[in-house]
Amino acid sequence: MPSKIDGKKVGFVGAGAMAEALARGFVDKKVIESSDIWCCDPSKSRMDVFTEFGANAVKDGPEVRSSYIAVRATVDLSRFLTCNLVLA
């Protein structure tokens, strides 16, 4: 069955937990094939996580920057900590 965005690539700048969750969700929901997912990260262990489910991983490269959809998943840690302090 073809993916929903067949023939396109998704690139993640950073291969952290949030990028992994998004990438796995895209694959699980058949939005994109794992072979069309690219990530770049300086950490070999994080790149290995992506390659284990069939995605492509590089330290840095034009593959990610030239992706059809480039994603940079970030968390504003200062807001997160502020929320935790307010709730505590």
Phi and psi restraints in degrees (range 20) as a CNS / XPLOR table:
assign (resid 1 and name C) (resid 2 and name N)
       (resid 2 and name CA) (resid 2 and name C) 1.0 -67.8 20.0 2
assign (resid 2 and name N) (resid 2 and name CA)
       (resid 2 and name C) (resid 3 and name N) 1.0 151.5 20.0 2
assign (resid 2 and name C) (resid 3 and name N)
       (resid 3 and name CA) (resid 3 and name C) 1.0 -73.6 20.0 2
assign (resid 3 and name N) (resid 3 and name CA)
       (resid 3 and name C) (resid 4 and name N) 1.0 167.6 20.0 2
assign (resid 3 and name C) (resid 4 and name N)
       (resid 4 and name CA) (resid 4 and name C) 1.0 -70.0 20.0 2
assign (resid 4 and name N) (resid 4 and name CA)
       (resid 4 and name C) (resid 5 and name N) 1.0 -27.7 20.0 2
assign (resid 4 and name C) (resid 5 and name N)
       (resid 5 and name CA) (resid 5 and name C) 1.0 -121.3 20.0 2
assign (resid 5 and name N) (resid 5 and name CA)
       (resid 5 and name C) (resid 6 and name N) 1.0 52.5 20.0 2
assign (resid 5 and name C) (resid 6 and name N)
       (resid 6 and name CA) (resid 6 and name C) 1.0 -51.3 20.0 2
assign (resid 6 and name N) (resid 6 and name CA)
       (resid 6 and name C) (resid 7 and name N) 1.0 133.0 20.0 2
assign (resid 6 and name C) (resid 7 and name N)
       (resid 7 and name CA) (resid 7 and name C) 1.0 85.8 20.0 2
assign (resid 7 and name N) (resid 7 and name CA)
       (resid 7 and name C) (resid 8 and name N) 1.0 -0.6 20.0 2
assign (resid 7 and name C) (resid 8 and name N)
       (resid 8 and name CA) (resid 8 and name C) 1.0 -104.5 20.0 2
assign (resid 8 and name N) (resid 8 and name CA)
       (resid 8 and name C) (resid 9 and name N) 1.0 165.5 20.0 2
assign (resid 8 and name C) (resid 9 and name N)
       (resid 9 and name CA) (resid 9 and name C) 1.0 -120.6 20.0 2
assign (resid 9 and name N) (resid 9 and name CA)
       (resid 9 and name C) (resid 10 and name N) 1.0 149.9 20.0 2
assign (resid 9 and name C) (resid 10 and name N)
       (resid 10 and name CA) (resid 10 and name C) 1.0 -120.2 20.0 2
assign (resid 10 and name N) (resid 10 and name CA)
       (resid 10 and name C) (resid 11 and name N) 1.0 130.5 20.0 2
assign (resid 10 and name C) (resid 11 and name N)
       (resid 11 and name CA) (resid 11 and name C) 1.0 -119.3 20.0 2
assign (resid 11 and name N) (resid 11 and name CA)
       (resid 11 and name C) (resid 12 and name N) 1.0 133.6 20.0 2
assign (resid 11 and name C) (resid 12 and name N)
       (resid 12 and name CA) (resid 12 and name C) 1.0 -108.6 20.0 2
assign (resid 12 and name N) (resid 12 and name CA)
       (resid 12 and name C) (resid 13 and name N) 1.0 126.1 20.0 2
assign (resid 12 and name C) (resid 13 and name N)
       (resid 13 and name CA) (resid 13 and name C) 1.0 -90.3 20.0 2
assign (resid 13 and name N) (resid 13 and name CA)
       (resid 13 and name C) (resid 14 and name N) 1.0 101.3 20.0 2
assign (resid 13 and name C) (resid 14 and name N)
       (resid 14 and name CA) (resid 14 and name C) 1.0 101.1 20.0 2
assign (resid 14 and name N) (resid 14 and name CA)
       (resid 14 and name C) (resid 15 and name N) 1.0 136.0 20.0 2
assign (resid 14 and name C) (resid 15 and name N)
       (resid 15 and name CA) (resid 15 and name C) 1.0 -118.0 20.0 2
assign (resid 15 and name N) (resid 15 and name CA)
       (resid 15 and name C) (resid 16 and name N) 1.0 42.0 20.0 2
assign (resid 15 and name C) (resid 16 and name N)
       (resid 16 and name CA) (resid 16 and name C) 1.0 -76.1 20.0 2
assign (resid 16 and name N) (resid 16 and name CA)
       (resid 16 and name C) (resid 17 and name N) 1.0 -172.1 20.0 2
assign (resid 16 and name C) (resid 17 and name N)
       (resid 17 and name CA) (resid 17 and name C) 1.0 -61.5 20.0 2
assign (resid 17 and name N) (resid 17 and name CA)
       (resid 17 and name C) (resid 18 and name N) 1.0 -38.9 20.0 2
assign (resid 17 and name C) (resid 18 and name N)
       (resid 18 and name CA) (resid 18 and name C) 1.0 -67.7 20.0 2
assign (resid 18 and name N) (resid 18 and name CA)
       (resid 18 and name C) (resid 19 and name N) 1.0 -43.1 20.0 2
assign (resid 18 and name C) (resid 19 and name N)
       (resid 19 and name CA) (resid 19 and name C) 1.0 -63.4 20.0 2
assign (resid 19 and name N) (resid 19 and name CA)
       (resid 19 and name C) (resid 20 and name N) 1.0 -40.6 20.0 2
assign (resid 19 and name C) (resid 20 and name N)
       (resid 20 and name CA) (resid 20 and name C) 1.0 -61.7 20.0 2
assign (resid 20 and name N) (resid 20 and name CA)
       (resid 20 and name C) (resid 21 and name N) 1.0 -45.1 20.0 2
assign (resid 20 and name C) (resid 21 and name N)
       (resid 21 and name CA) (resid 21 and name C) 1.0 -61.6 20.0 2
assign (resid 21 and name N) (resid 21 and name CA)
       (resid 21 and name C) (resid 22 and name N) 1.0 -42.8 20.0 2
assign (resid 21 and name C) (resid 22 and name N)
       (resid 22 and name CA) (resid 22 and name C) 1.0 -63.9 20.0 2
assign (resid 22 and name N) (resid 22 and name CA)
       (resid 22 and name C) (resid 23 and name N) 1.0 -47.5 20.0 2
assign (resid 22 and name C) (resid 23 and name N)
       (resid 23 and name CA) (resid 23 and name C) 1.0 -61.8 20.0 2
assign (resid 23 and name N) (resid 23 and name CA)
       (resid 23 and name C) (resid 24 and name N) 1.0 -46.3 20.0 2
assign (resid 23 and name C) (resid 24 and name N)
       (resid 24 and name CA) (resid 24 and name C) 1.0 -63.9 20.0 2
assign (resid 24 and name N) (resid 24 and name CA)
       (resid 24 and name C) (resid 25 and name N) 1.0 -38.1 20.0 2
assign (resid 24 and name C) (resid 25 and name N)
       (resid 25 and name CA) (resid 25 and name C) 1.0 -63.5 20.0 2
assign (resid 25 and name N) (resid 25 and name CA)
       (resid 25 and name C) (resid 26 and name N) 1.0 -42.4 20.0 2
assign (resid 25 and name C) (resid 26 and name N)
       (resid 26 and name CA) (resid 26 and name C) 1.0 -59.6 20.0 2
assign (resid 26 and name N) (resid 26 and name CA)
       (resid 26 and name C) (resid 27 and name N) 1.0 -42.9 20.0 2
assign (resid 26 and name C) (resid 27 and name N)
       (resid 27 and name CA) (resid 27 and name C) 1.0 -70.0 20.0 2
assign (resid 27 and name N) (resid 27 and name CA)
       (resid 27 and name C) (resid 28 and name N) 1.0 -46.5 20.0 2
assign (resid 27 and name C) (resid 28 and name N)
       (resid 28 and name CA) (resid 28 and name C) 1.0 -59.7 20.0 2
assign (resid 28 and name N) (resid 28 and name CA)
       (resid 28 and name C) (resid 29 and name N) 1.0 -38.2 20.0 2
assign (resid 28 and name C) (resid 29 and name N)
       (resid 29 and name CA) (resid 29 and name C) 1.0 -88.3 20.0 2
assign (resid 29 and name N) (resid 29 and name CA)
       (resid 29 and name C) (resid 30 and name N) 1.0 5.4 20.0 2
assign (resid 29 and name C) (resid 30 and name N)
       (resid 30 and name CA) (resid 30 and name C) 1.0 60.7 20.0 2
assign (resid 30 and name N) (resid 30 and name CA)
       (resid 30 and name C) (resid 31 and name N) 1.0 33.2 20.0 2
assign (resid 30 and name C) (resid 31 and name N)
       (resid 31 and name CA) (resid 31 and name C) 1.0 -74.5 20.0 2
assign (resid 31 and name N) (resid 31 and name CA)
       (resid 31 and name C) (resid 32 and name N) 1.0 -36.9 20.0 2
assign (resid 31 and name C) (resid 32 and name N)
       (resid 32 and name CA) (resid 32 and name C) 1.0 -153.4 20.0 2
assign (resid 32 and name N) (resid 32 and name CA)
       (resid 32 and name C) (resid 33 and name N) 1.0 151.8 20.0 2
assign (resid 32 and name C) (resid 33 and name N)
       (resid 33 and name CA) (resid 33 and name C) 1.0 -74.2 20.0 2
assign (resid 33 and name N) (resid 33 and name CA)
       (resid 33 and name C) (resid 34 and name N) 1.0 146.0 20.0 2
assign (resid 33 and name C) (resid 34 and name N)
       (resid 34 and name CA) (resid 34 and name C) 1.0 -60.5 20.0 2
assign (resid 34 and name N) (resid 34 and name CA)
       (resid 34 and name C) (resid 35 and name N) 1.0 -30.8 20.0 2
assign (resid 34 and name C) (resid 35 and name N)
       (resid 35 and name CA) (resid 35 and name C) 1.0 -69.9 20.0 2
assign (resid 35 and name N) (resid 35 and name CA)
       (resid 35 and name C) (resid 36 and name N) 1.0 -12.5 20.0 2
assign (resid 35 and name C) (resid 36 and name N)
       (resid 36 and name CA) (resid 36 and name C) 1.0 -99.7 20.0 2
assign (resid 36 and name N) (resid 36 and name CA)
       (resid 36 and name C) (resid 37 and name N) 1.0 10.4 20.0 2
assign (resid 36 and name C) (resid 37 and name N)
       (resid 37 and name CA) (resid 37 and name C) 1.0 -103.3 20.0 2
assign (resid 37 and name N) (resid 37 and name CA)
       (resid 37 and name C) (resid 38 and name N) 1.0 132.4 20.0 2
assign (resid 37 and name C) (resid 38 and name N)
       (resid 38 and name CA) (resid 38 and name C) 1.0 -124.0 20.0 2
assign (resid 38 and name N) (resid 38 and name CA)
       (resid 38 and name C) (resid 39 and name N) 1.0 146.1 20.0 2
assign (resid 38 and name C) (resid 39 and name N)
       (resid 39 and name CA) (resid 39 and name C) 1.0 -141.0 20.0 2
assign (resid 39 and name N) (resid 39 and name CA)
       (resid 39 and name C) (resid 40 and name N) 1.0 154.6 20.0 2
assign (resid 39 and name C) (resid 40 and name N)
       (resid 40 and name CA) (resid 40 and name C) 1.0 -128.7 20.0 2
assign (resid 40 and name N) (resid 40 and name CA)
       (resid 40 and name C) (resid 41 and name N) 1.0 137.8 20.0 2
assign (resid 40 and name C) (resid 41 and name N)
       (resid 41 and name CA) (resid 41 and name C) 1.0 -162.2 20.0 2
assign (resid 41 and name N) (resid 41 and name CA)
       (resid 41 and name C) (resid 42 and name N) 1.0 142.2 20.0 2
assign (resid 41 and name C) (resid 42 and name N)
       (resid 42 and name CA) (resid 42 and name C) 1.0 -73.7 20.0 2
assign (resid 42 and name N) (resid 42 and name CA)
       (resid 42 and name C) (resid 43 and name N) 1.0 -14.8 20.0 2
assign (resid 42 and name C) (resid 43 and name N)
       (resid 43 and name CA) (resid 43 and name C) 1.0 -90.0 20.0 2
assign (resid 43 and name N) (resid 43 and name CA)
       (resid 43 and name C) (resid 44 and name N) 1.0 119.8 20.0 2
assign (resid 43 and name C) (resid 44 and name N)
       (resid 44 and name CA) (resid 44 and name C) 1.0 -62.4 20.0 2
assign (resid 44 and name N) (resid 44 and name CA)
       (resid 44 and name C) (resid 45 and name N) 1.0 -37.5 20.0 2
assign (resid 44 and name C) (resid 45 and name N)
       (resid 45 and name CA) (resid 45 and name C) 1.0 -64.6 20.0 2
assign (resid 45 and name N) (resid 45 and name CA)
       (resid 45 and name C) (resid 46 and name N) 1.0 -36.0 20.0 2
assign (resid 45 and name C) (resid 46 and name N)
       (resid 46 and name CA) (resid 46 and name C) 1.0 -73.8 20.0 2
assign (resid 46 and name N) (resid 46 and name CA)
       (resid 46 and name C) (resid 47 and name N) 1.0 -36.3 20.0 2
assign (resid 46 and name C) (resid 47 and name N)
       (resid 47 and name CA) (resid 47 and name C) 1.0 -64.2 20.0 2
assign (resid 47 and name N) (resid 47 and name CA)
       (resid 47 and name C) (resid 48 and name N) 1.0 -37.9 20.0 2
assign (resid 47 and name C) (resid 48 and name N)
       (resid 48 and name CA) (resid 48 and name C) 1.0 -61.5 20.0 2
assign (resid 48 and name N) (resid 48 and name CA)
       (resid 48 and name C) (resid 49 and name N) 1.0 -35.9 20.0 2
assign (resid 48 and name C) (resid 49 and name N)
       (resid 49 and name CA) (resid 49 and name C) 1.0 -58.4 20.0 2
assign (resid 49 and name N) (resid 49 and name CA)
       (resid 49 and name C) (resid 50 and name N) 1.0 -43.1 20.0 2
assign (resid 49 and name C) (resid 50 and name N)
       (resid 50 and name CA) (resid 50 and name C) 1.0 -69.7 20.0 2
assign (resid 50 and name N) (resid 50 and name CA)
       (resid 50 and name C) (resid 51 and name N) 1.0 -42.8 20.0 2
assign (resid 50 and name C) (resid 51 and name N)
       (resid 51 and name CA) (resid 51 and name C) 1.0 -68.5 20.0 2
assign (resid 51 and name N) (resid 51 and name CA)
       (resid 51 and name C) (resid 52 and name N) 1.0 -25.2 20.0 2
assign (resid 51 and name C) (resid 52 and name N)
       (resid 52 and name CA) (resid 52 and name C) 1.0 -63.5 20.0 2
assign (resid 52 and name N) (resid 52 and name CA)
       (resid 52 and name C) (resid 53 and name N) 1.0 -29.4 20.0 2
assign (resid 52 and name C) (resid 53 and name N)
       (resid 53 and name CA) (resid 53 and name C) 1.0 -105.0 20.0 2
assign (resid 53 and name N) (resid 53 and name CA)
       (resid 53 and name C) (resid 54 and name N) 1.0 17.7 20.0 2
assign (resid 53 and name C) (resid 54 and name N)
       (resid 54 and name CA) (resid 54 and name C) 1.0 96.5 20.0 2
assign (resid 54 and name N) (resid 54 and name CA)
       (resid 54 and name C) (resid 55 and name N) 1.0 3.0 20.0 2
assign (resid 54 and name C) (resid 55 and name N)
       (resid 55 and name CA) (resid 55 and name C) 1.0 -82.7 20.0 2
assign (resid 55 and name N) (resid 55 and name CA)
       (resid 55 and name C) (resid 56 and name N) 1.0 169.7 20.0 2
assign (resid 55 and name C) (resid 56 and name N)
       (resid 56 and name CA) (resid 56 and name C) 1.0 -102.6 20.0 2
assign (resid 56 and name N) (resid 56 and name CA)
       (resid 56 and name C) (resid 57 and name N) 1.0 139.1 20.0 2
assign (resid 56 and name C) (resid 57 and name N)
       (resid 57 and name CA) (resid 57 and name C) 1.0 -134.3 20.0 2
assign (resid 57 and name N) (resid 57 and name CA)
       (resid 57 and name C) (resid 58 and name N) 1.0 136.4 20.0 2
assign (resid 57 and name C) (resid 58 and name N)
       (resid 58 and name CA) (resid 58 and name C) 1.0 -138.3 20.0 2
assign (resid 58 and name N) (resid 58 and name CA)
       (resid 58 and name C) (resid 59 and name N) 1.0 156.4 20.0 2
assign (resid 58 and name C) (resid 59 and name N)
       (resid 59 and name CA) (resid 59 and name C) 1.0 -64.8 20.0 2
assign (resid 59 and name N) (resid 59 and name CA)
       (resid 59 and name C) (resid 60 and name N) 1.0 -45.1 20.0 2
assign (resid 59 and name C) (resid 60 and name N)
       (resid 60 and name CA) (resid 60 and name C) 1.0 -165.3 20.0 2
assign (resid 60 and name N) (resid 60 and name CA)
       (resid 60 and name C) (resid 61 and name N) 1.0 140.6 20.0 2
assign (resid 60 and name C) (resid 61 and name N)
       (resid 61 and name CA) (resid 61 and name C) 1.0 -175.1 20.0 2
assign (resid 61 and name N) (resid 61 and name CA)
       (resid 61 and name C) (resid 62 and name N) 1.0 161.2 20.0 2
assign (resid 61 and name C) (resid 62 and name N)
       (resid 62 and name CA) (resid 62 and name C) 1.0 -66.4 20.0 2
assign (resid 62 and name N) (resid 62 and name CA)
       (resid 62 and name C) (resid 63 and name N) 1.0 -20.7 20.0 2
assign (resid 62 and name C) (resid 63 and name N)
       (resid 63 and name CA) (resid 63 and name C) 1.0 -59.4 20.0 2
assign (resid 63 and name N) (resid 63 and name CA)
       (resid 63 and name C) (resid 64 and name N) 1.0 -40.1 20.0 2
assign (resid 63 and name C) (resid 64 and name N)
       (resid 64 and name CA) (resid 64 and name C) 1.0 -76.6 20.0 2
assign (resid 64 and name N) (resid 64 and name CA)
       (resid 64 and name C) (resid 65 and name N) 1.0 -43.9 20.0 2
assign (resid 64 and name C) (resid 65 and name N)
       (resid 65 and name CA) (resid 65 and name C) 1.0 -67.1 20.0 2
assign (resid 65 and name N) (resid 65 and name CA)
       (resid 65 and name C) (resid 66 and name N) 1.0 -26.5 20.0 2
assign (resid 65 and name C) (resid 66 and name N)
       (resid 66 and name CA) (resid 66 and name C) 1.0 -99.1 20.0 2
assign (resid 66 and name N) (resid 66 and name CA)
       (resid 66 and name C) (resid 67 and name N) 1.0 11.2 20.0 2
assign (resid 66 and name C) (resid 67 and name N)
       (resid 67 and name CA) (resid 67 and name C) 1.0 -64.3 20.0 2
assign (resid 67 and name N) (resid 67 and name CA)
       (resid 67 and name C) (resid 68 and name N) 1.0 153.7 20.0 2
assign (resid 67 and name C) (resid 68 and name N)
       (resid 68 and name CA) (resid 68 and name C) 1.0 -61.1 20.0 2
assign (resid 68 and name N) (resid 68 and name CA)
       (resid 68 and name C) (resid 69 and name N) 1.0 -43.1 20.0 2
assign (resid 68 and name C) (resid 69 and name N)
       (resid 69 and name CA) (resid 69 and name C) 1.0 -125.9 20.0 2
assign (resid 69 and name N) (resid 69 and name CA)
       (resid 69 and name C) (resid 70 and name N) 1.0 115.4 20.0 2
assign (resid 69 and name C) (resid 70 and name N)
       (resid 70 and name CA) (resid 70 and name C) 1.0 -104.2 20.0 2
assign (resid 70 and name N) (resid 70 and name CA)
       (resid 70 and name C) (resid 71 and name N) 1.0 132.6 20.0 2
assign (resid 70 and name C) (resid 71 and name N)
       (resid 71 and name CA) (resid 71 and name C) 1.0 -122.6 20.0 2
assign (resid 71 and name N) (resid 71 and name CA)
       (resid 71 and name C) (resid 72 and name N) 1.0 132.7 20.0 2
assign (resid 71 and name C) (resid 72 and name N)
       (resid 72 and name CA) (resid 72 and name C) 1.0 -122.8 20.0 2
assign (resid 72 and name N) (resid 72 and name CA)
       (resid 72 and name C) (resid 73 and name N) 1.0 103.8 20.0 2
assign (resid 72 and name C) (resid 73 and name N)
       (resid 73 and name CA) (resid 73 and name C) 1.0 -90.3 20.0 2
assign (resid 73 and name N) (resid 73 and name CA)
       (resid 73 and name C) (resid 74 and name N) 1.0 121.6 20.0 2
assign (resid 73 and name C) (resid 74 and name N)
       (resid 74 and name CA) (resid 74 and name C) 1.0 -135.4 20.0 2
assign (resid 74 and name N) (resid 74 and name CA)
       (resid 74 and name C) (resid 75 and name N) 1.0 158.7 20.0 2
assign (resid 74 and name C) (resid 75 and name N)
       (resid 75 and name CA) (resid 75 and name C) 1.0 -124.6 20.0 2
assign (resid 75 and name N) (resid 75 and name CA)
       (resid 75 and name C) (resid 76 and name N) 1.0 132.3 20.0 2
assign (resid 75 and name C) (resid 76 and name N)
       (resid 76 and name CA) (resid 76 and name C) 1.0 -81.6 20.0 2
assign (resid 76 and name N) (resid 76 and name CA)
       (resid 76 and name C) (resid 77 and name N) 1.0 95.4 20.0 2
assign (resid 76 and name C) (resid 77 and name N)
       (resid 77 and name CA) (resid 77 and name C) 1.0 -62.1 20.0 2
assign (resid 77 and name N) (resid 77 and name CA)
       (resid 77 and name C) (resid 78 and name N) 1.0 -34.3 20.0 2
assign (resid 77 and name C) (resid 78 and name N)
       (resid 78 and name CA) (resid 78 and name C) 1.0 -64.6 20.0 2
assign (resid 78 and name N) (resid 78 and name CA)
       (resid 78 and name C) (resid 79 and name N) 1.0 -39.3 20.0 2
assign (resid 78 and name C) (resid 79 and name N)
       (resid 79 and name CA) (resid 79 and name C) 1.0 -68.3 20.0 2
assign (resid 79 and name N) (resid 79 and name CA)
       (resid 79 and name C) (resid 80 and name N) 1.0 -39.0 20.0 2
assign (resid 79 and name C) (resid 80 and name N)
       (resid 80 and name CA) (resid 80 and name C) 1.0 -61.5 20.0 2
assign (resid 80 and name N) (resid 80 and name CA)
       (resid 80 and name C) (resid 81 and name N) 1.0 -46.8 20.0 2
assign (resid 80 and name C) (resid 81 and name N)
       (resid 81 and name CA) (resid 81 and name C) 1.0 -65.2 20.0 2
assign (resid 81 and name N) (resid 81 and name CA)
       (resid 81 and name C) (resid 82 and name N) 1.0 -39.2 20.0 2
assign (resid 81 and name C) (resid 82 and name N)
       (resid 82 and name CA) (resid 82 and name C) 1.0 -61.2 20.0 2
assign (resid 82 and name N) (resid 82 and name CA)
       (resid 82 and name C) (resid 83 and name N) 1.0 -44.4 20.0 2
assign (resid 82 and name C) (resid 83 and name N)
       (resid 83 and name CA) (resid 83 and name C) 1.0 -62.1 20.0 2
assign (resid 83 and name N) (resid 83 and name CA)
       (resid 83 and name C) (resid 84 and name N) 1.0 -41.3 20.0 2
assign (resid 83 and name C) (resid 84 and name N)
       (resid 84 and name CA) (resid 84 and name C) 1.0 -64.1 20.0 2
assign (resid 84 and name N) (resid 84 and name CA)
       (resid 84 and name C) (resid 85 and name N) 1.0 -39.2 20.0 2
assign (resid 84 and name C) (resid 85 and name N)
       (resid 85 and name CA) (resid 85 and name C) 1.0 -66.9 20.0 2
assign (resid 85 and name N) (resid 85 and name CA)
       (resid 85 and name C) (resid 86 and name N) 1.0 -37.5 20.0 2
assign (resid 85 and name C) (resid 86 and name N)
       (resid 86 and name CA) (resid 86 and name C) 1.0 -67.4 20.0 2
assign (resid 86 and name N) (resid 86 and name CA)
       (resid 86 and name C) (resid 87 and name N) 1.0 -39.5 20.0 2
assign (resid 86 and name C) (resid 87 and name N)
       (resid 87 and name CA) (resid 87 and name C) 1.0 -76.4 20.0 2
assign (resid 87 and name N) (resid 87 and name CA)
       (resid 87 and name C) (resid 88 and name N) 1.0 -21.9 20.0 2
